[in-house]
Amino acid sequence: MIKMKSLVSIIIPVYNAQKYIKETIESALNQTYKNIEIIVVDDGSIDETAAIVESFQNPRIVYIYQENQGQSSARNTGIRKAKGTYIAFLDADDLFLPRKIEEQVSFLENHPDCGLCYCDNYHFFSNQPDKLFHFSVKTYSGLIFDKLLEENFINPLSVLLKKEILDEYGEFKDGWRRCDEQYLWLKLAFNKVRFCYLDKVLAYYRVHKDSLSAEGLYLKETAEKFLELLDLIESWLKSEERKKYPFERLRKSWRKKLLVGNLISKKNIFSKFLLFLYKLRLKSKFKVIK
């Protein structure tokens, strides 16, 4: 057990989360690392979310209400209110395992060159909470700007990072509904922040039974936003630096994804068939754990 000197701010953005928020907050309160504050940023909920949060009556929970501005804005509001040395992100329907914060604080304090620690997680479906799945992705440590440019393999749920890094380099991209976290990871990596992977499962990511039904629109919106992100990243680089990275290949690849997303998001028989194949491909990547 490490000494719990450093305060950790757990930021939970919520929007109409009455179904899951109680379990999510409990997973944060049940951490073995007790020096935490839980900042719940309510992004304009119109259900019972506020009443559920306030029912805890726990001094470690800070509740903030704002007009609906989107998840990125809610996370940024939480970051600005945070008093912790470290920041963790927990969406309103996901879960931390009890040792998550302890394990990651210990890792960061034993690896002072590391600015951001991310871990592994399991997935579960809302209608099958006792059945766990592992969605395997490649992981990297170090200065990984080039790797993050190719693929977003870091779920915000898995992250613990030093707040001073966000204070220096900025936050999520306000107003972005897609690629907002990839924008932040790339911005930090571009500024030579060292990322470190901790090979432990420390969180559970919830998949809703109907969440794959909008994957066509999701793919379309993600492709559009990532193409915009590529233009933004190029603007950070000098002309000679741009030649080091495969921007044109990435644009070509994402234009193809945009085409597929456009086809899947249409409401006809062909699009339904493509969506079925797309969902089948996604589900094939889930390995049953138990």
N, C-alpha and C positions, 0 to 999 in steps of 0.2 A: 504494500500500500504506500503510495506516494503522499507527501505532505500536500494538503489542499490549500495552498496559499493563493494561487492565481484564480481570480474570478473568471468564470466562463459564462458568456451570454448565449443562450439558446433562442434563436429567432424563429417564431412560428407565424407565417402569414396565413390568414384564414379568410375564407369567403363562403358563407352558407355551409358551415362544416359541422352542424349540430350532430350528425350521425356518428362522427368519428373523433371529434376534438377531445372528448373526455379521456378516451383511451390513449390518445397521442400525448396529452399533457401528463397523464399518469406515467407514461414511459420516460418522460423527462424528469419528473419528480423522483422516480425510483432509481436514479443513477447512484452508483456507489460513490461517485465524486459529488460531494454535497455543496461545494462552494459555487453555486450556479444562480443565475437569474434567468427567468423564462419570460421573454418579451413576446406577447401575443399581439400581432397587428391585425386588427379586424378591418378588412378592405371593403367596408360597406355592406356587411351581411344584413339580411332582412329576416333571418330565421331566429332560432333560440341560441345561437352561438354565444352571444354576450352573456346571457343568463347562466349558461353552463360554465363558462370561464370564471365568472364572478362567484359561482357557487363554491369554488375551491377555497376561497378566503385564505389564501396562502401568501405570506409577504414576499415570497420569492417570485411570484407571478405579477408581471406588469401588463396591464391591458390598455391598448391604444386603439381608438377608433378613428378611421379616416374615410372620406368619401371614396367610392370605388375608383381605383387607378390602375389596378393590375398587380400581379404577384411581384414583379420586379420592384415596383414602387413600394409595396408593403415591406419587402425585405430591406430596402434602403432606409425606410423609416425606422425599422428595427435596429439597423446598423448605427444610425445616427443617435439613437437613444441608448445604445449599449454602453455599459460601464466596464465590461470585462476585458481582460488581457487577451482572451481568445473568443472567437465567434464560431458557433455551430448553427447549421440550418436544419430545420425539421418541418416538413410540410404537414398540413393539418390532418392528414389521413395516414401518415407513416409512423413508424415506431423505432425508438432507440432501444437497443439491448442494454441491460443494466450497467455494463462495464465500458460502454462506448467512450464516454467523456474521460474517464480515468485512464483508459488505455491510450487515448490519443494525446492527452495532456502529457502523460509520461513520455510518450515517444517524442513529442516536440521539445520537451525540456531536456531530454537526453540527446537530441540532435539539433543544436542551436542554429545550424546552417540551414535548416529546413523551415520554410515559411508557411507551408500548407501541407497537412497530412490528410490523405484520403484512404478509406478502408474498403473492404468488400461488403456486400450485402446480399440478402436473399429476397426473392419476390414471393408474394402470396396473393391469391385472388380473394376478394371480399366474401364470395360465397363458399370458399374453401379455406378458411383461415388456418387450419391445421396442416395444410399441405404446402410445403415449401419448395421453391424452385430456384435454381441458380442460372442467371443469365451471364454467360461467360464473355468477357471482353479482355483485350490485351491491356496490360497496365505498365506504366513506366515511372521511373523516378529520376530526379535531377532537373536539368534545364531542358524542358520538353516542349518548347514553343512549336517546333516542327511536327511533333507527334499530335499535339492538340489541333493543329491546323488540318490534319488529315481526318481526325475523328474525335468526337466528344465522348470520352470514356469515363468521365467523372460526374457522378450524381451528387448534387448539392447535399443530399442526405448523408453522404459518406464523409463530408469535409469537416475538419477543424482547422482554423487558420488564425494567425496573429492579427489582431485588430489594427495594429500599427501599419500593417501592409495596406489595408483598405483605406486607412486615413491618408496614406501617402499616394496611392495609385488610383483610388476611386472605387466605385461600387458597381452594382448591376446597371444595365442599360434601361433607364426609365422608359416605360411605354412599350417595350418589346415583349411580345407574347411567346416568341420562339427564339431560340439561340441566345437568350439573355445570359444564361450561366456560361455558355461557351465563350461569349464575348468577354466575360470577367476573367475566366481562366486564361484566355489568350492574352488579355491585357497584362495580367500578372506575370505570365511566362515571358512575354515580350520585354518586361522590365526586370528580367533575370531573377524572379522569385523562384526558389527551388521547391519543387513538388516532391513529396515522399509518399510512397505507397506502403501501407501497413496491411500485411496479408492476414487479416482477421475479419470474420463476419461479425459486424457490430451493429447492424441495423436491418430492419425489414421494410421493404418497399411494397406498398399496396397497389395491386392492379384491380381496377373495377371490372366487373364481368362484362360491362358494355363499353369499356374504354377503347377497345379496338375498333368499334364500329365507326369511329370518326377518323381512322388512320389515313384515309385518302386526303381529307382536309388538312390533317396534321402534317403529312408529308409535303403537301403543296405549300403550306404556310412556312414550314421549316426550310424548304428549298429556296423560297423567295427571300427569306430573311438571311439565310447563309450566303447567298449571292451578294446581298447588301453588305454583310459582314466582311466578305472578301475585299470588297472595294474599300471599306473602312480600314482594314488592316494594311492594305497596300499603301494607303495614305500615311501610315506611320513610318514606312520604310523609305530609305533613300533608294535612288534608282539602281545602284549597284547591289544593294541588299535584296531587292526584289527578285533578282535573278537566282538567288539561292533556293527559292521556294516555288513549287509547281502550281502557280496560280491558274494558269490556263487549263491545265489538266483538271484541277479541282472545279473550275467553272464548267467545263464540259461535262464532268460527272454529275454535278448538281443540276445542270440544265436537263439532263436525262431524268433525274429524280423528279424535277418539277413537271416534266411531261407526264410521267407515271402518276404523280399526284393529281394533276389536272384530269387525267383519264379516270382514275379511281373515284374522285370526288363527284363525278357526274352521276345522275340518277337514271341509269338505264341498265339493261340486262348485262351488257358487256362490262360496265363499270363494276357491277355487283360480282361478276365472275372474277375480275382482276382483284377486287378487294378480298374475295375468298382466298385466292392464291397468296395474296400479300400477308393476310392473317396467318395462313398455314405456314408460311416461311418464317414469320416471327415466332410462332409457337414452337416451331422445331428447334429454336435456339434455347428454349427453356429445359433445363435438365432437372428432373425430379430429385429432390433431396430426401424427403420423407413424406 
